[in-house]
Amino acid sequence: MERKRKRHFSDKMEKFCLAYVETANAAESYRIAYNTENMATATIGREGYNTLQKPQVQARLEELRKQVMERHEITVDTLLAELEEARLLGKETGKASAMVTASMGKAKLLGLDRQIVELTGKDGAPIETNSTVTVDQKALNSVLGCL
């Protein structure tokens, strides 16, 4: 029976996560957490991205985001209320862009700015697709022989 390998979470990964929550920049977070003195800029960017993709790093970032959101009582509802306030102020004064930018910055910082895109075909109908697969006779006989 094969054992599942426990994923290691290092002090450097924790430092990376804390920096990422502050900067929202994987390359900068990697520079803060790791020794990058002799690394090329492209390498730092790539390593930052790779570190950010690790499941244990993603899980820790989610924990940190939840803590920040709870501490500051930030929810989608509070952000929507701020945006509505900015919209009303903008309607009155014609200048609400700074408030909207601040609200959107908070949303982005907390990962609440994800866009949902739904694709449909003409008049909302499902998108029609056609696929053609070409298989040579030898491959077909090989697959059929296994059945």
DODO-985059 format. One record per residue (C-alpha): x, z, y. Coordinates in steps of 0.05 Angstrom, whole numbers. Layout:
% residues N
<atom x="X" z="Z" y="Y"/>
...
***
This chain:
% residues 147
<atom x="0" z="0" y="0"/>
<atom x="27" z="-19" y="68"/>
<atom x="30" z="35" y="122"/>
<atom x="11" z="20" y="193"/>
<atom x="70" z="27" y="239"/>
<atom x="58" z="78" y="295"/>
<atom x="69" z="46" y="363"/>
<atom x="123" z="80" y="404"/>
<atom x="108" z="100" y="476"/>
<atom x="171" z="116" y="514"/>
<atom x="184" z="153" y="579"/>
<atom x="202" z="86" y="610"/>
<atom x="134" z="58" y="590"/>
<atom x="101" z="118" y="623"/>
<atom x="142" z="106" y="686"/>
<atom x="123" z="32" y="684"/>
<atom x="49" z="51" y="678"/>
<atom x="52" z="100" y="737"/>
<atom x="87" z="48" y="779"/>
<atom x="37" z="-6" y="759"/>
<atom x="-22" z="37" y="780"/>
<atom x="10" z="43" y="849"/>
<atom x="36" z="-29" y="858"/>
<atom x="-8" z="-72" y="812"/>
<atom x="55" z="-114" y="803"/>
<atom x="86" z="-119" y="733"/>
<atom x="154" z="-144" y="757"/>
<atom x="161" z="-89" y="810"/>
<atom x="138" z="-36" y="760"/>
<atom x="190" z="-61" y="711"/>
<atom x="244" z="-56" y="765"/>
<atom x="223" z="16" y="779"/>
<atom x="221" z="37" y="705"/>
<atom x="279" z="0" y="674"/>
<atom x="351" z="-17" y="691"/>
<atom x="347" z="-88" y="718"/>
<atom x="413" z="-89" y="756"/>
<atom x="441" z="-147" y="715"/>
<atom x="376" z="-184" y="703"/>
<atom x="353" z="-249" y="735"/>
<atom x="288" z="-247" y="775"/>
<atom x="253" z="-292" y="724"/>
<atom x="274" z="-245" y="667"/>
<atom x="247" z="-184" y="704"/>
<atom x="181" z="-220" y="715"/>
<atom x="177" z="-240" y="642"/>
<atom x="196" z="-171" y="616"/>
<atom x="146" z="-139" y="664"/>
<atom x="91" z="-185" y="638"/>
<atom x="111" z="-171" y="565"/>
<atom x="110" z="-96" y="578"/>
<atom x="42" z="-101" y="611"/>
<atom x="14" z="-137" y="549"/>
<atom x="33" z="-81" y="500"/>
<atom x="-30" z="-47" y="472"/>
<atom x="-3" z="23" y="483"/>
<atom x="13" z="6" y="556"/>
<atom x="-57" z="-24" y="566"/>
<atom x="-88" z="39" y="536"/>
<atom x="-48" z="85" y="582"/>
<atom x="-65" z="43" y="643"/>
<atom x="-139" z="49" y="626"/>
<atom x="-131" z="125" y="621"/>
<atom x="-96" z="127" y="689"/>
<atom x="-149" z="83" y="722"/>
<atom x="-205" z="127" y="695"/>
<atom x="-170" z="189" y="723"/>
<atom x="-163" z="158" y="792"/>
<atom x="-235" z="133" y="792"/>
<atom x="-262" z="202" y="772"/>
<atom x="-218" z="239" y="822"/>
<atom x="-240" z="196" y="880"/>
<atom x="-312" z="187" y="854"/>
<atom x="-305" z="111" y="857"/>
<atom x="-356" z="71" y="820"/>
<atom x="-384" z="1" y="824"/>
<atom x="-443" z="32" y="861"/>
<atom x="-400" z="65" y="914"/>
<atom x="-362" z="0" y="925"/>
<atom x="-427" z="-38" y="931"/>
<atom x="-452" z="12" y="982"/>
<atom x="-388" z="2" y="1023"/>
<atom x="-396" z="-73" y="1019"/>
<atom x="-468" z="-68" y="1042"/>
<atom x="-446" z="-23" y="1100"/>
<atom x="-393" z="-74" y="1119"/>
<atom x="-443" z="-130" y="1114"/>
<atom x="-492" z="-94" y="1160"/>
<atom x="-437" z="-77" y="1209"/>
<atom x="-414" z="-149" y="1207"/>
<atom x="-484" z="-172" y="1222"/>
<atom x="-486" z="-125" y="1283"/>
<atom x="-416" z="-138" y="1310"/>
<atom x="-394" z="-203" y="1277"/>
<atom x="-329" z="-168" y="1253"/>
<atom x="-331" z="-135" y="1184"/>
<atom x="-274" z="-172" y="1151"/>
<atom x="-227" z="-112" y="1153"/>
<atom x="-278" z="-67" y="1119"/>
<atom x="-294" z="-120" y="1066"/>
<atom x="-220" z="-130" y="1054"/>
<atom x="-210" z="-55" y="1045"/>
<atom x="-269" z="-49" y="996"/>
<atom x="-244" z="-109" y="956"/>
<atom x="-174" z="-80" y="956"/>
<atom x="-201" z="-16" y="925"/>
<atom x="-241" z="-56" y="874"/>
<atom x="-180" z="-97" y="855"/>
<atom x="-136" z="-35" y="851"/>
<atom x="-183" z="-4" y="801"/>
<atom x="-194" z="-67" y="761"/>
<atom x="-267" z="-74" y="783"/>
<atom x="-258" z="-144" y="812"/>
<atom x="-264" z="-184" y="748"/>
<atom x="-305" z="-247" y="756"/>
<atom x="-354" z="-267" y="703"/>
<atom x="-364" z="-342" y="696"/>
<atom x="-419" z="-371" y="653"/>
<atom x="-415" z="-445" y="637"/>
<atom x="-477" z="-486" y="623"/>
<atom x="-493" z="-559" y="616"/>
<atom x="-541" z="-601" y="657"/>
<atom x="-601" z="-561" y="683"/>
<atom x="-576" z="-497" y="649"/>
<atom x="-578" z="-527" y="580"/>
<atom x="-522" z="-512" y="530"/>
<atom x="-459" z="-554" y="536"/>
<atom x="-459" z="-609" y="484"/>
<atom x="-395" z="-618" y="446"/>
<atom x="-373" z="-668" y="393"/>
<atom x="-314" z="-658" y="347"/>
<atom x="-281" z="-707" y="301"/>
<atom x="-232" z="-686" y="247"/>
<atom x="-189" z="-736" y="211"/>
<atom x="-161" z="-715" y="144"/>
<atom x="-118" z="-759" y="100"/>
<atom x="-138" z="-768" y="27"/>
<atom x="-78" z="-729" y="1"/>
<atom x="-96" z="-667" y="42"/>
<atom x="-169" z="-673" y="23"/>
<atom x="-153" z="-677" y="-51"/>
<atom x="-106" z="-617" y="-44"/>
<atom x="-161" z="-574" y="-12"/>
<atom x="-214" z="-598" y="-61"/>
<atom x="-167" z="-583" y="-119"/>
<atom x="-164" z="-509" y="-97"/>
<atom x="-240" z="-502" y="-101"/>
***
